[in-house]
Amino acid sequence: MVEDQPTGRRAYVVLGANTLAFTVCFAVWVMYGVLITWLVDKDVYRFTNAEMGWLIGVPILTGSLFRLPIGVLTDKFGGRPIYLLVMLSAAAAAWFTSYADSFWAFIVGGLGFGMAGASFAVGIAYTSVWFTQQRQGTALGIFGAGNAGAALTSMGAPLLLSALTDGGADLDGWRDLPRIYAGALIAMSALFLLVTKNRKPAHGTERTLRQRLRPLRQVRVWRFGLYYFLVFGGFVALAQWLIPYYVNVYTVSVATAGMLAAIFTLPSGLVRAVGGWLSDRYGARAVMRWVLGGCAIGCALLFVPRMDIYAPGQGVMARGAGVVEAVEDARIVVSGRAYDLRVKPDAGPYDERDLVLPTGDFWHEARVQVGDKVAKRDLLAKGVTHVYFQANIWIFTAIVFVIGILMGIGKAAVYKYIPEYFPDDVGVVGGIVGVLGGLGGFVGPILFGELLGTTGIWTTCWMLLFAVSLWSLLWLKRAVRQLVERQAPLVARHIEHHPGDLGPEIP
């Protein structure tokens, strides 16, 4: 339990400050995704693909790993001082990054400002102590909308870099970008200090570290972590993966791919508040059931890879012996007998169009020449069947959009669970759940890349996410069944068996 639960203006001021601070921190957290890509593209630094992967991934990794210790500190000291510590530390590291001039200097800078990603653990714990249990889902959902900071960086940082470097004429102007981010963090820290008041859970100072970590023994915590691995880790992984996916699968430009990927990233962050409201109204368990089921269905719909298949079809055989007198596109004449042929289309069946359903065509190709002697049942023309499928880019984008919405709702639902089951340990439990979610964002692109490299099929990323969604859904159903069996064994038996097997009817 927490100390006296306040209501009214103070709680909403804290919620607004938390959300704004999280938005700024999240924007800083993903800064390298744009900055490092831009520096390599402009040939400012010649990092290898592996080095680029590490530079982009290090802030994501460190921000995730710091969530647990930051959550523990928040439970002990309250959210206000820890939030300030996180923002100022990240600001110092962002400023340091502006002086980086080597791979290892960029690594150190990323390790430092990656701390901004740990702001989530602070904000979740600090927000939850200001609202009653009935309103925590909505409040945490509103706070989580700060994920939109990632989209702000994705869309705004390239424009800012162009302005700072005078359109590429002064490449060293990139160094002002991390300084601007550092300034934003310092300004946010000052505002946060002015408008917020500290509050921490009851019994927040007298417990030992071992007592604080005790909830991590419960399997339920790790189940919540698996859910978050999917809905947050999958979201972060796809936010990075969709741009090369669009470029390679649909052959669009990088700029177009970025705009299409934003259709996935931006609404997913904003809809999180809706997820919180739904969790308050219908319960986190019901919401997660729909989220996990919807993600599984959506990913399954994206399983089928692009297909461009040529297969043997029905040929044309001679009905009698004779000599080939004419070979034309539409017919073959043998000793006065004509055999009609299917003509190959001038263009492919798709004609550079994206189709909704698989399509194909069939034609004949002559296997004989004028003057050839043929016997009965000799093959005059072979049949060719061509099957083509590539999911319509807009249908694909619409399904991805729905998956993004479901992930945004799911992110709020997961954190609705935590204060309900662990009201005195929101920081610790929220921290470890956040760690697992962040690790999903770090390892997701790596796993996607390994699957792509092994199979050569881009849609394997959806197969992986389908497997995680289905596993999570089955674990949820099993947990609910065990809960019913413990609390209402007769009801559980009534569900599992025919009523006649139970003897007298249950009143």
C-alpha positions in Angstrom: 0.0 0.0 0.0 1.0 3.6 -0.4 0.8 6.5 1.9 -2.5 8.5 1.9 -3.7 8.6 -1.7 -4.1 12.1 -2.9 -6.5 13.2 -5.5 -7.1 16.3 -7.5 -4.8 18.8 -9.0 -1.4 17.7 -7.5 -1.8 14.1 -8.9 -2.5 15.4 -12.4 0.3 17.9 -12.3 2.7 15.0 -11.4 1.2 12.9 -14.1 1.7 15.6 -16.7 5.3 16.3 -15.6 6.0 12.5 -15.7 4.6 12.1 -19.2 6.5 15.1 -20.6 9.7 14.0 -19.0 9.3 10.5 -20.3 8.7 11.9 -23.8 11.9 13.9 -23.7 13.9 10.9 -22.2 12.5 8.5 -24.8 13.4 10.9 -27.6 17.0 11.0 -26.3 17.1 7.3 -25.8 16.7 6.5 -29.5 18.9 9.4 -30.7 21.7 7.1 -32.1 19.3 5.4 -34.4 19.2 8.6 -36.5 22.6 10.2 -35.6 24.8 7.2 -36.3 23.0 6.3 -39.5 23.3 9.9 -40.7 27.1 10.1 -39.8 27.8 6.9 -41.8 25.6 7.9 -44.7 27.5 11.3 -44.9 30.8 9.4 -44.6 31.7 11.4 -41.5 32.7 8.1 -39.8 33.3 4.8 -41.6 31.8 2.5 -39.0 31.2 -1.1 -40.2 27.7 -2.6 -40.1 28.6 -4.5 -36.9 29.9 -1.3 -35.3 26.8 0.5 -36.3 24.7 -2.2 -34.8 26.5 -1.9 -31.5 26.3 1.8 -31.4 22.6 1.9 -32.1 21.9 -1.0 -29.7 24.1 0.1 -26.7 21.7 2.8 -25.4 18.7 0.5 -25.8 20.6 -2.2 -23.9 21.9 -0.1 -21.1 18.6 1.8 -20.7 16.9 -1.6 -20.3 19.3 -3.1 -17.8 19.3 0.0 -15.6 15.5 -0.2 -15.1 15.7 -2.7 -12.3 18.2 -0.8 -10.1 16.5 2.5 -10.9 13.2 0.9 -9.9 14.7 -0.2 -6.6 16.0 3.3 -5.9 12.6 4.8 -6.7 10.8 2.5 -4.2 13.4 3.5 -1.6 13.8 7.3 -2.2 10.7 8.2 -4.3 10.4 9.2 -7.9 11.3 12.9 -7.8 15.0 12.7 -6.9 15.6 9.6 -9.0 13.9 11.1 -12.0 16.1 14.2 -11.7 19.2 11.9 -11.3 18.3 10.0 -14.5 17.7 13.1 -16.6 20.8 15.0 -15.5 23.0 12.0 -15.9 21.7 11.4 -19.4 22.2 15.1 -20.2 25.8 15.0 -19.1 26.4 11.9 -21.3 24.6 13.5 -24.3 26.8 16.6 -24.0 29.9 14.3 -23.8 28.7 12.7 -27.1 29.0 16.0 -28.9 32.8 15.7 -28.5 33.1 12.0 -29.6 35.5 11.3 -32.4 36.0 7.5 -32.3 34.0 4.3 -32.0 34.8 3.9 -28.3 33.9 7.5 -27.5 30.5 7.0 -29.1 30.1 3.7 -27.1 30.8 5.6 -23.8 28.4 8.3 -24.8 25.7 5.8 -25.6 26.2 4.0 -22.4 25.7 7.2 -20.5 22.6 8.7 -22.2 21.1 5.2 -22.5 20.2 5.9 -18.9 17.3 7.9 -20.3 15.6 4.7 -21.1 15.5 3.8 -17.4 13.2 6.8 -16.9 10.3 4.4 -17.6 10.9 2.5 -14.3 10.9 5.7 -12.4 7.8 7.1 -14.0 5.7 4.0 -13.6 6.5 3.8 -9.8 6.1 7.5 -9.3 2.8 7.8 -11.2 1.2 4.8 -9.5 1.6 6.2 -5.9 -0.5 9.2 -6.9 -3.6 7.4 -8.0 -6.0 4.8 -6.6 -6.0 1.3 -7.9 -9.2 2.0 -9.9 -7.5 4.8 -11.8 -3.9 3.5 -12.1 -4.5 1.9 -15.5 -5.6 5.1 -17.1 -2.9 7.1 -15.4 -0.1 4.7 -16.4 -1.5 4.5 -19.9 -1.3 8.3 -20.2 2.2 8.3 -18.9 3.2 5.6 -21.3 2.2 7.8 -24.2 5.6 9.3 -23.8 6.8 6.5 -26.1 5.8 8.9 -28.9 9.2 10.5 -28.1 10.7 7.8 -30.4 8.6 8.9 -33.3 9.5 12.6 -32.6 13.2 11.8 -33.0 12.7 9.6 -36.0 10.8 12.3 -37.9 12.5 15.4 -36.4 16.1 14.6 -35.9 16.9 14.2 -39.6 15.4 17.6 -40.3 17.3 19.1 -37.4 20.6 17.6 -38.6 20.0 19.0 -42.1 19.5 22.5 -40.6 22.5 22.3 -38.2 24.8 21.2 -41.0 23.5 23.7 -43.6 22.2 20.9 -45.7 25.4 18.9 -45.4 27.8 21.8 -46.2 29.1 22.0 -42.6 29.1 18.3 -41.5 30.7 19.1 -38.2 27.5 20.8 -37.2 26.1 17.4 -36.2 27.7 18.0 -32.8 25.0 20.5 -31.9 22.3 17.8 -32.0 23.4 15.9 -28.8 23.9 19.4 -27.2 20.3 20.3 -28.0 19.1 17.0 -26.5 21.2 17.7 -23.4 19.7 21.2 -23.1 16.2 19.7 -23.4 16.9 17.3 -20.6 18.3 20.1 -18.4 15.2 22.3 -19.1 12.9 19.4 -18.4 14.8 18.7 -15.1 14.3 22.3 -14.0 10.5 22.2 -14.8 10.2 18.9 -13.1 11.9 20.2 -9.9 9.5 23.2 -9.9 6.1 21.5 -10.3 6.5 18.1 -8.6 6.5 16.8 -5.1 8.1 13.6 -3.8 6.1 10.6 -2.7 7.1 7.0 -2.2 5.4 3.7 -1.2 4.7 3.0 2.4 7.5 1.1 4.1 9.7 2.5 1.4 12.8 3.1 3.5 13.0 0.3 6.1 13.2 -2.8 3.9 16.4 -4.4 3.0 17.5 -5.0 -0.6 16.7 -8.7 -0.2 13.2 -7.9 0.9 12.8 -5.5 -2.0 13.8 -8.2 -4.5 11.7 -10.9 -3.0 8.8 -10.5 -5.5 11.1 -11.6 -8.3 10.8 -15.2 -7.0 7.2 -15.3 -8.2 6.6 -16.8 -11.6 3.9 -14.2 -12.2 6.5 -11.5 -12.5 8.3 -13.3 -15.3 5.0 -14.0 -17.1 4.4 -10.3 -17.1 7.9 -9.9 -18.4 7.2 -12.2 -21.3 4.1 -10.1 -22.2 6.2 -7.0 -22.2 9.0 -8.7 -24.2 6.4 -9.0 -26.9 4.4 -5.7 -26.7 7.3 -3.4 -25.9 10.3 -5.3 -27.1 8.5 -6.3 -30.3 7.5 -2.7 -30.8 11.0 -1.3 -30.4 12.4 -4.1 -32.6 9.9 -3.5 -35.4 10.4 0.2 -35.2 14.0 -0.4 -36.3 13.3 -3.3 -38.6 10.4 -2.0 -40.7 12.5 0.5 -42.6 14.8 -2.1 -44.2 11.8 -4.4 -44.5 9.9 -1.9 -46.7 13.0 -1.1 -48.7 13.8 -4.7 -49.5 10.4 -6.3 -49.8 8.5 -3.4 -51.5 11.5 -1.6 -53.1 10.5 1.8 -51.9 12.9 4.7 -51.0 14.3 5.0 -47.5 12.3 8.3 -47.0 9.1 6.5 -48.0 9.9 3.6 -45.8 10.4 5.9 -42.8 7.0 7.5 -43.3 5.3 4.1 -43.6 7.2 2.9 -40.5 5.9 6.0 -38.6 2.3 4.7 -39.3 3.3 1.9 -36.9 5.3 3.7 -34.3 3.5 7.0 -33.7 -0.1 5.7 -32.9 1.3 2.8 -30.8 2.7 5.2 -28.3 -0.4 7.5 -28.3 -2.9 4.7 -27.9 -1.4 3.6 -24.7 -3.7 5.8 -22.7 -6.6 4.0 -24.3 -5.1 0.7 -23.2 -5.0 2.0 -19.6 -8.6 3.1 -19.7 -9.7 -0.3 -21.2 -7.7 -2.1 -18.5 -9.4 -0.1 -15.7 -12.8 -0.8 -17.2 -12.5 -4.4 -18.3 -9.5 -5.7 -16.4 -5.9 -6.2 -17.5 -6.4 -9.9 -18.0 -9.3 -9.5 -20.5 -7.4 -6.8 -22.4 -4.2 -8.9 -22.6 -6.2 -11.9 -23.9 -7.5 -9.8 -26.9 -4.0 -8.2 -27.4 -2.2 -11.5 -27.5 -4.8 -13.2 -29.7 -4.9 -10.2 -32.0 -1.1 -10.1 -32.4 -1.0 -13.8 -33.1 -3.7 -13.4 -35.8 -2.1 -10.3 -37.3 1.4 -11.9 -37.5 0.0 -15.1 -39.0 -1.6 -13.0 -41.8 1.8 -11.7 -42.7 3.5 -15.2 -42.8 3.3 -15.8 -46.5 6.4 -14.5 -48.2 6.6 -12.9 -51.6 6.3 -15.7 -54.2 7.4 -15.7 -57.8 7.0 -19.4 -58.8 7.3 -21.1 -62.2 6.0 -24.6 -62.4 5.3 -27.2 -65.2 1.7 -27.0 -66.5 -0.4 -29.0 -68.9 1.3 -29.4 -72.3 0.0 -30.0 -75.8 0.6 -33.5 -77.2 0.2 -34.7 -80.8 -3.0 -36.6 -81.5 -1.4 -38.3 -84.4 1.8 -38.7 -86.3 2.9 -36.2 -88.9 5.2 -33.4 -89.9 5.2 -29.9 -88.3 4.1 -27.4 -90.9 3.8 -24.2 -88.9 4.9 -23.0 -85.4 3.1 -19.8 -84.3 2.5 -18.1 -81.0 -1.1 -19.2 -80.9 -0.9 -22.5 -82.7 1.1 -25.4 -84.1 0.1 -27.1 -87.3 1.0 -30.8 -87.8 0.1 -32.4 -91.2 -2.9 -30.0 -91.6 -4.1 -30.4 -88.0 -4.0 -27.3 -85.9 -3.3 -27.3 -82.1 -4.2 -24.1 -80.2 -1.7 -22.7 -77.7 -2.1 -20.3 -74.8 0.0 -17.2 -75.5 2.4 -15.8 -72.9 1.3 -12.4 -71.6 3.3 -9.4 -72.7 3.9 -8.5 -69.1 3.9 -10.5 -65.9 0.5 -11.2 -64.3 1.1 -8.4 -61.8 2.5 -5.8 -64.2 4.3 -4.0 -61.4 1.2 -3.9 -59.3 0.8 -5.0 -55.7 -2.0 -7.5 -55.6 -4.4 -8.4 -52.7 -4.5 -12.1 -53.4 -2.1 -14.6 -55.1 -2.5 -14.5 -58.8 -0.9 -16.3 -61.8 -1.0 -17.1 -65.4 -0.5 -20.1 -67.8 0.9 -20.3 -71.3 2.5 -22.7 -73.7 6.0 -22.7 -75.2 6.7 -24.7 -78.4 9.0 -27.6 -78.2 9.1 -28.4 -82.0 10.2 -26.6 -85.2 8.9 -26.5 -88.7 9.9 -29.7 -90.5 10.1 -31.9 -87.4 8.5 -35.4 -87.6 6.4 -36.2 -84.6 4.7 -39.4 -83.4 1.4 -39.7 -81.7 1.6 -38.4 -78.1 4.8 -36.5 -78.7 5.0 -33.2 -76.8 4.5 -30.3 -79.1 4.4 -27.5 -76.5 5.1 -27.5 -72.8 2.9 -25.8 -70.3 4.2 -23.1 -67.9 2.4 -22.0 -64.8 3.4 -18.8 -63.1 2.2 -18.0 -59.6 2.9 -14.6 -58.0 2.1 -13.1 -54.6 3.2 -10.0 -52.8 0.9 -8.6 -50.1 -0.5 -5.3 -51.2 1.7 -2.6 -49.5 -1.3 -0.8 -48.1 -3.0 -4.0 -46.7 0.4 -4.9 -45.2 0.7 -1.5 -43.6 -2.9 -1.6 -42.3 -2.2 -5.0 -40.6 1.1 -3.7 -39.2 -0.8 -0.6 -38.0 -3.3 -2.8 -36.1 -0.5 -4.8 -34.6 1.1 -1.5 -33.4 -2.2 -0.4 -31.9 -2.5 -3.8 -30.1 1.0 -3.5 -28.8 0.3 0.0 -27.5 -2.8 -1.2 -25.6 -0.9 -4.2 -24.3 1.9 -2.1 -22.9 -0.6 -0.3 -20.7 -2.4 -3.5 -19.7 0.9 -5.1 -18.5 1.6 -2.2 -16.2 -2.0 -2.3 -14.9 -1.2 -5.7 -13.5 1.8 -4.6 -11.5 0.3 -2.2 -8.9 -2.6 -4.6 -8.5 -0.5 -7.6 -7.6 2.6 -5.7 -6.1 1.4 -2.4 -4.7 4.4 -2.0 -2.5 7.0 -3.1 -5.1 6.0 -1.3 -8.3 9.5 0.0 -8.8 11.2 -3.4 -8.5 8.6 -5.4 -10.4 8.1 -2.7 -13.0 11.9 -2.5 -13.3 12.5 -6.2 -14.1 9.5 -6.2 -16.4 10.9 -3.2 -18.2 14.3 -4.9 -18.4 12.8 -7.9 -20.2 10.9 -5.6 -22.5 14.0 -3.6 -23.3 16.0 -6.7 -23.9 13.3 -7.7 -26.4 14.0 -4.4 -28.3 17.7 -5.1 -28.2 17.7 -8.8 -29.3 14.7 -8.6 -31.6 16.5 -7.1 -34.6 19.4 -9.5 -34.0 17.0 -12.5 -34.1 15.2 -11.1 -37.1 18.5 -10.8 -38.9 19.6 -14.3 -38.0 16.4 -15.8 -39.2 16.6 -13.7 -42.5 20.2 -14.8 -43.0 19.4 -18.5 -42.4 16.2 -18.7 -44.5 16.4 -15.8 -46.9 12.8 -15.0 -46.1 11.9 -11.6 -44.8 8.6 -12.8 -43.2 10.4 -14.9 -40.6 10.2 -11.9 -38.3 6.4 -12.3 -38.2 6.7 -16.0 -37.6 8.9 -15.3 -34.6 6.5 -12.8 -33.2 3.6 -15.2 -33.8 5.3 -17.8 -31.8 5.9 -15.4 -28.8 2.3 -14.2 -29.0 0.9 -17.8 -29.0 3.2 -18.8 -26.2 2.1 -15.8 -24.1 -1.6 -16.5 -24.8 -1.3 -20.1 -23.8 0.6 -19.2 -20.6 -2.1 -16.7 -19.8 -4.9 -19.3 -20.3 -3.0 -21.8 -18.1 -2.5 -19.2 -15.4 -6.2 -18.4 -15.4 -7.1 -22.1 -15.2 -4.8 -22.6 -12.2 -6.3 -19.6 -10.5 -9.8 -21.0 -11.0 -8.8 -24.4 -9.8 -7.3 -23.0 -6.6 -10.2 -20.6 -5.8 -13.2 -22.5 -7.2 -12.3 -26.1 -7.9 -15.9 -27.2 -8.5 -16.3 -24.5 -11.1 -13.1 -25.7 -12.8 -14.3 -29.2 -12.9 -17.6 -28.1 -14.3 -15.8 -26.3 -17.1 -13.5 -29.2 -17.9 -16.1 -32.0 -17.8 -19.6 -32.8 -18.9 -22.1 -31.7 -16.2 -23.4 -35.3 -16.0 -20.0 -36.5 -14.8 -20.2 -34.4 -11.7 -23.2 -36.0 -10.1 -25.8 -33.6 -8.7 -26.1 -30.3 -10.5 -24.1 -27.4 -9.0 -26.5 -24.8 -7.7 
